[in-house]
Amino acid sequence: MSEWAPKRFWKKAETAKTEQGYSVLLDGRPVRTPAKAQLHVPSVAIADRIAAEFDAQEDRIDPRTMPFTRTANAAVDKVSIQHSEVADMLADYGDSDLLCYRASSPDELVERQAEQWDPLLDWAAEALNARLHPRVGVIHDPQDTSSLKTLRTRVHALNNFELAAFHDLVSISGSLVIGFAAKARAFDAIQLWNVSRLDELWQEEQWGRDEEAHEMAEHKKAAFLHADCFMRLLDE
């Protein structure tokens, strides 16, 4: 698409209200997705971020510096045409949620998992009406079917833009509960990220930091926090 040409061709990026929500204009021309659909987003806050990303591009365009544009494109080009499949894939995390699989030892790790993960499971039981139960070990042990059905229904109820952000919140953290907790703003995003990294942080304490693994974790952290921000701005 022309808007993603290697070189910048526009002088000004601005947002505009449309019947479908908000769009971004480059010298008056609407931005289109890689699949050539006109890009409409549901909130002016998201449109403003996308416009700012286009404005920040210099002579050559670097899509890696445009996370809001990428997420919006994914919502339009990918999620919208396979919403049910994406929702089912994410809902499946409920039956193997990170927060449910616990260590049997050492005692300090067991206690830390209970201290940090139990409050999230308790929150899900109350706020989502879905009680997931901890298991010791890594062997799969199915959760209650009624809770899983409730969670699946909630995932399918997300709109395309919510689901695009929700995808990263869940897949990066490994937890459907964490994804919903982020969406509900029930816990701070950094807290949720650290909770999802509990086991890795424990290993670092015991054996020291692996710099390559740490660098990879930082990239995932940035993506998780972006998804959290995108989700929040959908309401603004």
C-alpha positions in Angstrom: 0.0 0.0 0.0 1.2 3.5 -0.7 1.2 4.6 2.9 3.8 2.0 3.7 6.2 2.9 0.9 9.8 2.9 2.0 10.1 6.7 1.8 7.9 9.2 3.5 5.7 11.0 1.0 3.4 13.1 3.2 3.9 16.4 5.0 1.1 16.2 7.6 -0.8 13.5 9.4 -4.0 14.3 11.1 -7.1 12.6 12.5 -10.7 12.9 11.2 -14.1 11.8 12.5 -15.9 9.3 10.3 -19.1 7.4 10.4 -17.1 4.3 11.3 -15.2 6.1 14.1 -11.9 7.9 13.4 -9.4 7.8 10.6 -5.9 9.1 10.0 -5.3 11.4 7.0 -1.9 11.9 5.3 -2.1 15.2 3.4 -5.9 14.7 3.3 -5.7 11.1 2.0 -6.9 8.3 4.4 -4.5 5.7 5.6 -5.1 2.2 4.4 -4.1 -1.1 5.9 -1.7 -3.5 4.2 -4.8 -5.3 2.8 -5.9 -1.9 1.3 -8.9 -1.4 3.6 -9.4 2.1 4.8 -8.2 2.3 8.4 -11.0 3.3 10.9 -10.4 3.0 14.6 -13.0 3.3 17.4 -11.4 6.0 19.5 -9.8 9.4 18.9 -7.0 8.5 21.3 -5.9 5.6 19.1 -6.2 7.7 16.0 -4.0 10.4 17.6 -1.4 7.8 18.4 -1.4 6.5 14.9 -1.1 10.0 13.5 1.8 10.7 15.8 3.6 7.6 14.6 3.2 8.7 11.0 4.4 12.2 11.9 7.4 10.8 13.7 8.7 9.0 10.6 11.6 10.6 8.9 12.9 10.1 5.3 12.5 6.3 5.4 9.6 4.6 7.1 10.3 2.1 9.9 7.2 0.0 10.8 8.9 -1.2 13.9 8.4 2.3 15.4 4.7 2.2 14.7 3.1 -0.3 17.2 -0.3 1.4 17.3 -0.6 1.3 13.5 0.4 -2.3 13.5 -2.1 -3.3 16.1 -4.9 -1.4 14.3 -3.9 -3.0 11.0 -4.1 -6.4 12.6 -7.6 -5.7 14.0 -8.8 -4.8 10.5 -6.9 -7.1 8.2 -6.7 -10.3 10.4 -9.0 -10.3 13.4 -12.0 -9.0 11.6 -11.9 -12.0 9.1 -11.2 -14.7 11.7 -12.6 -13.3 14.9 -14.1 -16.7 16.0 -10.9 -18.6 15.4 -8.7 -16.0 17.3 -11.2 -16.0 20.2 -11.2 -19.8 20.4 -7.5 -19.9 20.4 -7.2 -17.4 23.3 -10.0 -18.9 25.2 -8.1 -22.2 25.2 -5.5 -20.6 27.5 -8.1 -20.9 30.3 -7.7 -24.6 30.5 -3.9 -24.3 30.9 -3.6 -20.9 32.5 -0.1 -20.0 33.7 -1.5 -19.1 37.1 -2.8 -22.6 37.8 0.3 -24.6 37.4 2.3 -24.5 40.6 5.7 -25.8 41.8 5.9 -28.5 44.5 9.1 -27.1 45.9 11.1 -25.2 47.2 8.8 -23.8 49.8 9.8 -20.2 49.1 8.7 -20.5 45.4 5.5 -22.3 46.4 4.7 -19.5 48.8 5.6 -16.8 46.2 3.3 -18.3 43.6 0.4 -18.5 46.0 1.0 -15.0 47.2 1.1 -13.4 43.7 -1.1 -15.8 41.7 -4.0 -16.6 44.1 -5.3 -13.0 44.2 -5.7 -13.0 40.4 -7.6 -16.3 40.5 -9.8 -15.0 43.3 -10.4 -11.8 41.3 -11.4 -13.9 38.2 -13.8 -16.0 40.4 -15.6 -12.8 41.6 -15.3 -10.4 38.7 -15.6 -12.9 35.8 -17.7 -15.6 37.6 -15.0 -18.2 36.6 -13.1 -20.1 39.3 -9.9 -21.7 38.1 -8.1 -24.0 40.5 -4.4 -24.4 41.0 -2.6 -27.7 40.2 0.8 -28.9 41.4 3.1 -29.9 38.5 2.9 -29.4 34.8 0.7 -32.3 33.7 -2.6 -31.0 32.3 -5.6 -31.3 34.5 -8.8 -29.9 33.0 -10.6 -27.0 34.7 -14.3 -26.8 35.5 -16.2 -26.8 32.2 -18.7 -24.1 33.4 -15.9 -21.7 34.2 -14.2 -22.3 30.9 -17.5 -21.8 29.0 -18.0 -18.5 30.9 -14.5 -17.3 29.9 -14.9 -18.4 26.3 -18.1 -16.4 26.0 -16.4 -13.3 27.4 -13.5 -13.7 24.9 -15.9 -14.0 22.0 -17.7 -10.8 23.2 -14.6 -8.7 22.5 -14.7 -6.5 19.4 -12.0 -6.8 16.8 -9.8 -4.0 18.3 -10.1 -5.4 21.8 -9.3 -8.9 20.6 -6.2 -7.7 18.7 -4.8 -6.2 22.0 -6.1 -9.1 24.1 -4.2 -11.5 21.9 -0.9 -10.0 22.9 -1.9 -9.7 26.6 -2.8 -13.4 26.8 -0.2 -15.0 24.5 2.7 -13.0 25.9 1.8 -13.6 29.6 0.5 -17.2 29.1 -2.6 -16.3 31.1 -6.2 -15.7 30.1 -6.8 -14.3 33.6 -4.0 -11.8 33.3 -5.5 -10.7 30.0 -8.9 -10.1 31.5 -7.3 -8.4 34.6 -5.5 -6.0 32.3 -8.6 -5.3 30.2 -10.6 -4.6 33.4 -7.8 -2.4 34.8 -8.0 -4.4 38.0 -4.2 -4.5 38.4 -1.3 -2.3 37.3 0.2 -3.4 34.0 3.7 -3.6 35.4 2.4 -5.7 38.3 0.7 -8.1 35.9 3.9 -8.3 33.8 6.0 -9.1 36.8 3.4 -11.7 38.0 3.6 -13.4 34.6 7.4 -13.5 35.0 7.5 -14.9 38.5 9.1 -18.2 37.6 11.7 -16.6 35.4 12.5 -14.0 38.0 12.9 -16.7 40.6 15.4 -18.5 38.3 17.4 -15.3 37.9 17.6 -14.9 41.7 19.0 -18.4 42.0 21.3 -18.6 39.0 21.9 -15.1 37.8 20.7 -13.2 34.8 21.0 -14.7 31.3 21.5 -11.5 29.2 20.1 -13.0 26.0 17.0 -14.2 27.8 16.7 -10.8 29.6 16.9 -8.9 26.3 14.1 -11.1 24.9 12.0 -10.6 28.0 12.4 -6.8 27.6 11.0 -7.0 24.0 8.1 -9.0 25.3 7.5 -6.6 28.1 7.4 -3.7 25.7 4.8 -5.6 23.6 2.7 -6.4 26.6 2.7 -2.9 27.9 1.8 -1.6 24.4 -1.1 -4.0 24.2 -2.3 -2.8 27.7 -2.0 0.8 26.6 -3.9 0.1 23.3 -6.7 -1.6 25.2 -7.0 1.3 27.6 -7.0 3.9 24.9 -9.9 2.2 23.1 -12.2 3.8 25.7 -10.9 7.3 25.2 
